[in-house]
Amino acid sequence: MEPLKIATVQFENKSADKAYNLGIIEHFASQASRLGAHAVAFHECSVTGYTFARHLSKEALLEIAEPIPDGPSIQRLRGIADANNLAVLAGLFERENDRIYKAYVCVDKTGVIAKFRKLHPFINPHIEPGNSYCVFELNGWKCGILICYDNNIIEHVRATNLLGADVLFMPHVTMCTPSSRPGAGFVDPRLWENREKDPTSLRAEFDGLKGRTWLMKWLPARAYDNAMYVIFSNPIGMDDDQLKNGCSMILDPFGDILAECRKLDDDVVVATLTPEKLTQAGGYRYKKARRPELYGEIISRKHRSEQKVAWLSNN
């Protein structure tokens, strides 16, 4: 495999404003192309916005959702990919008849080359879960997709890797929300409004236990344990009434950060993925040492899946 250049972006989306969000996607796709990227990745529901959807009826969700691959947003993404000679990865709500999914797509000039439906959607009870993994090829590299919460279930990451993915795209809308973990919570939107005068206070919140410090507890482990590249994309700024802290980044199979968005603003970074790290990293040896006969039945034992999200239940 030849080296692969990937860009990841953070930007402040507008709720339900596809035209605006697609305009930002087009802008950063152009920047990524000028930086030599073969693909550019955006966050979960980057086309539509995300958090506002918790208030929507099924009818309202169906109105904003689109069919894939024939919807207008996919056609726009295809044009953006074609004009900039790269692949574009972005998220939106998908409509299939009267069913609604949280989808993430990889689009190039030929059309949709990959589509994934979130396995654990919870923002709105009318959104149904996907039921399959996604592995696809990009410039000779095997890639996979898991959306936000899906990555917290470690079996999903390992399964996608064992299906062949050496690169995992992880689109998120995360951090800066309450949970049972110490230090978690919302970040005051007034800090974002005042970021030019007082960036220090905002950075302290964004980088502390509400944000990046929590992310660093688990994200490098997903890359390290599976000896894979991880492309993390997350919005920055206001998403509906909640402030998000960005930190879009690219990690290598050693769990090291190759590139990270650090602006208190929209931003893009690019990193080069090289194939030799896939076999040099410890996770490659660990996977070869697995003994599934010991734990295969334990891992696959049936149970009732539960999902509780504190910040959502309080809104």
C-alpha positions in Angstrom: 0.0 0.0 0.0 1.1 3.5 -0.7 1.0 6.2 2.1 -2.5 7.7 2.5 -3.1 11.3 3.4 -6.2 12.0 5.5 -7.7 15.3 6.7 -10.0 15.7 9.7 -12.1 18.8 10.4 -13.8 20.5 13.3 -16.4 23.1 12.6 -19.4 24.8 14.2 -22.5 23.5 12.3 -25.9 25.1 12.2 -29.0 23.1 13.2 -31.1 22.0 10.2 -29.2 24.3 7.9 -27.9 21.9 5.2 -27.0 24.7 2.8 -24.7 26.4 5.4 -23.1 23.2 6.6 -22.5 21.9 3.1 -20.9 25.2 2.3 -18.4 24.7 5.2 -17.8 21.1 4.1 -17.0 22.4 0.6 -14.6 25.0 2.0 -12.7 22.5 4.1 -12.7 19.9 1.3 -10.9 22.5 -0.9 -8.4 23.2 1.9 -7.8 19.5 2.4 -7.2 19.0 -1.3 -4.7 21.8 -1.4 -2.9 20.1 1.5 -2.7 16.9 -0.5 -5.3 14.9 1.3 -6.8 11.8 -0.4 -9.9 12.1 1.9 -11.4 14.5 4.4 -13.6 13.5 7.3 -16.3 15.5 9.1 -18.3 14.9 12.3 -21.5 13.0 13.0 -24.5 14.6 11.4 -22.2 17.3 9.9 -24.6 17.9 7.1 -27.7 18.4 9.3 -26.6 19.3 12.8 -27.2 16.8 15.6 -28.4 17.8 19.1 -31.5 19.7 17.9 -32.9 16.4 16.7 -33.7 15.3 20.3 -36.8 17.6 20.1 -38.2 16.5 16.7 -41.2 14.4 16.0 -41.0 11.5 13.6 -42.6 13.7 10.9 -40.1 16.4 11.4 -37.2 14.0 11.3 -38.5 12.4 8.1 -38.6 15.9 6.7 -34.9 16.6 7.3 -33.8 13.1 6.6 -32.8 12.1 3.0 -32.6 8.9 1.0 -29.1 7.6 0.2 -27.7 7.7 -2.4 -30.4 9.7 -4.3 -30.8 12.6 -1.9 -29.7 16.2 -2.7 -27.1 16.3 0.0 -25.3 13.2 -1.3 -25.4 14.7 -4.8 -23.8 17.9 -3.4 -21.1 15.9 -1.6 -20.4 14.0 -4.8 -19.9 17.3 -6.6 -17.6 18.5 -3.8 -15.5 15.3 -4.0 -15.3 15.5 -7.8 -14.2 19.2 -7.8 -11.5 18.6 -5.2 -10.4 15.1 -6.3 -10.7 13.5 -3.0 -13.2 11.4 -0.9 -15.5 13.2 1.5 -16.9 11.6 4.6 -19.9 13.2 6.3 -23.0 12.4 8.3 -26.7 13.0 8.0 -30.1 11.5 8.9 -31.1 8.9 6.4 -34.7 8.2 5.3 -35.7 4.8 3.9 -39.5 4.8 3.4 -40.8 5.6 6.9 -37.6 4.4 8.7 -35.0 6.8 10.0 -31.3 6.1 10.6 -28.2 8.0 11.6 -25.9 7.6 8.6 -22.3 8.4 7.7 -21.1 8.1 4.1 -17.9 8.1 2.1 -18.5 9.8 -1.2 -16.1 10.3 -4.2 -16.7 11.5 -7.7 -18.4 8.2 -8.6 -20.9 8.3 -5.8 -21.3 6.7 -2.4 -18.5 4.1 -1.9 -19.5 3.4 1.7 -22.5 3.9 4.0 -22.8 3.1 7.7 -25.8 3.3 10.0 -25.1 4.0 13.7 -25.5 0.9 15.8 -26.4 2.8 19.0 -28.5 5.9 18.2 -30.1 7.6 21.1 -30.7 11.2 20.3 -34.3 10.5 19.3 -36.5 7.4 19.9 -37.7 7.5 16.2 -34.2 6.7 14.9 -33.6 3.0 14.4 -30.3 1.2 14.9 -28.1 -0.2 12.1 -27.3 -3.8 12.2 -24.1 -4.3 10.2 -20.5 -3.3 10.1 -18.9 -1.4 7.2 -15.5 -2.1 5.7 -14.5 -0.5 2.3 -11.5 0.3 0.3 -9.9 3.8 -0.1 -6.8 4.1 -2.2 -5.9 0.5 -1.5 -6.4 0.8 2.2 -9.2 -1.1 4.1 -11.3 1.3 6.1 -14.2 1.1 8.5 -16.7 3.5 10.1 -18.2 3.6 13.6 -20.3 6.5 14.8 -19.7 8.1 18.3 -21.2 5.8 21.0 -20.5 2.8 18.8 -16.8 3.3 19.6 -17.4 3.0 23.3 -18.4 -0.7 22.9 -14.9 -2.1 22.4 -16.2 -5.2 20.6 -17.4 -3.0 17.7 -13.9 -1.6 17.1 -12.3 -5.1 17.3 -14.9 -6.6 15.0 -14.4 -3.9 12.4 -10.7 -4.4 12.6 -10.9 -8.2 12.3 -13.1 -7.7 9.2 -10.1 -6.0 7.6 -10.2 -2.3 8.5 -6.8 -0.8 9.2 -8.2 2.7 9.3 -11.3 3.6 11.4 -13.3 6.7 10.9 -14.8 7.8 14.1 -17.3 10.7 13.5 -18.5 12.1 16.9 -20.6 14.7 18.6 -19.2 14.3 22.1 -17.6 15.7 25.2 -18.8 18.6 27.4 -22.0 16.7 28.6 -23.0 15.4 32.0 -22.4 11.8 33.0 -21.6 9.7 36.1 -17.8 10.1 35.6 -16.1 12.6 37.9 -15.6 16.0 36.4 -18.1 15.6 33.5 -20.6 18.3 32.6 -21.7 21.0 30.2 -19.4 24.0 29.4 -20.9 27.4 29.8 -21.7 28.9 26.3 -20.7 32.3 27.5 -17.1 31.1 27.5 -17.4 30.4 23.7 -18.9 33.8 23.1 -16.0 35.4 25.0 -13.3 33.2 23.6 -11.3 36.0 21.8 -11.0 38.0 25.0 -10.5 35.1 27.3 -9.3 32.0 25.5 -7.6 30.7 28.7 -10.8 29.9 30.6 -12.4 28.2 27.6 -9.3 26.1 26.9 -9.2 25.0 30.6 -12.8 23.6 30.3 -12.2 22.1 26.8 -9.0 20.4 27.8 -10.1 19.3 31.3 -12.2 16.3 32.5 -15.3 17.7 30.6 -13.4 17.3 27.4 -10.0 16.3 26.1 -8.7 14.7 29.3 -11.7 12.3 29.2 -11.1 11.6 25.5 -7.5 10.7 26.1 -8.6 8.0 28.6 -9.9 5.8 25.9 -9.3 7.0 22.3 -5.6 6.1 22.1 -6.4 2.6 23.5 -8.8 1.9 20.5 -5.9 2.6 18.1 -3.3 0.8 20.2 -5.2 -2.3 21.0 -6.2 -2.9 17.4 -3.0 -1.6 15.7 -5.1 0.7 13.5 -5.2 4.3 12.5 -8.1 6.3 14.0 -9.6 9.3 12.4 -11.6 11.2 15.1 -13.9 14.1 14.0 -15.9 16.2 16.3 -17.7 19.6 16.1 -16.6 22.8 17.9 -18.8 25.6 19.1 -22.5 25.5 19.6 -24.5 22.5 18.5 -28.1 23.6 19.3 -27.8 24.7 22.9 -24.7 22.6 23.8 -21.1 23.6 23.5 -18.6 21.2 21.9 -14.9 21.3 22.1 -13.6 19.9 18.8 -10.2 18.1 19.2 -10.5 16.4 15.9 -7.4 14.3 15.5 -5.6 11.4 13.8 -3.9 8.7 15.8 -1.6 6.0 14.6 -1.5 2.3 15.5 0.8 3.1 18.5 -1.9 5.3 19.9 0.2 8.5 19.2 -1.5 11.6 17.9 -0.2 12.5 14.4 -2.3 15.7 14.0 -4.9 17.5 16.0 -7.1 20.6 15.6 -6.3 23.0 18.4 -7.9 26.2 17.3 -10.8 27.6 19.2 -12.5 27.9 15.8 -13.1 25.9 12.7 -10.0 24.0 11.7 -8.5 21.2 9.6 -5.4 19.1 10.0 -3.8 16.4 7.7 -1.7 13.4 8.5 0.1 10.8 6.4 -0.7 7.1 7.1 2.1 4.7 6.4 1.5 0.9 6.2 4.6 -0.3 8.1 3.1 0.9 11.4 0.2 -1.6 11.0 2.6 -4.5 11.7 5.1 -2.7 13.9 2.6 -1.8 16.6 2.0 -4.0 19.6 -1.6 -4.5 18.8 -0.6 -6.5 15.7 1.2 -9.1 17.9 -1.6 -9.1 20.4 -4.2 -9.9 17.8 -2.1 -12.8 16.6 -1.8 -14.1 20.1 -5.6 -14.3 20.7 -7.2 -17.5 21.9 -10.9 -17.1 21.1 -11.6 -20.7 22.1 -11.3 -19.5 25.7 -13.7 -16.5 25.5 -15.7 -16.8 22.3 -18.7 -18.1 24.0 -18.4 -15.7 26.9 -18.3 -12.6 24.6 -21.2 -13.9 22.5 -23.4 -14.8 25.5 -26.8 -13.2 25.1 -27.8 -10.3 27.2 -30.3 -7.5 27.2 -28.7 -4.4 25.7 -29.2 -1.2 27.7 -28.3 2.3 27.0 -28.7 5.3 29.4 -27.6 8.8 28.6 -27.8 11.1 31.5 -27.7 14.5 29.6 -30.4 13.4 27.2 -32.8 12.1 29.8 -32.5 15.5 31.6 -33.5 17.5 28.5 
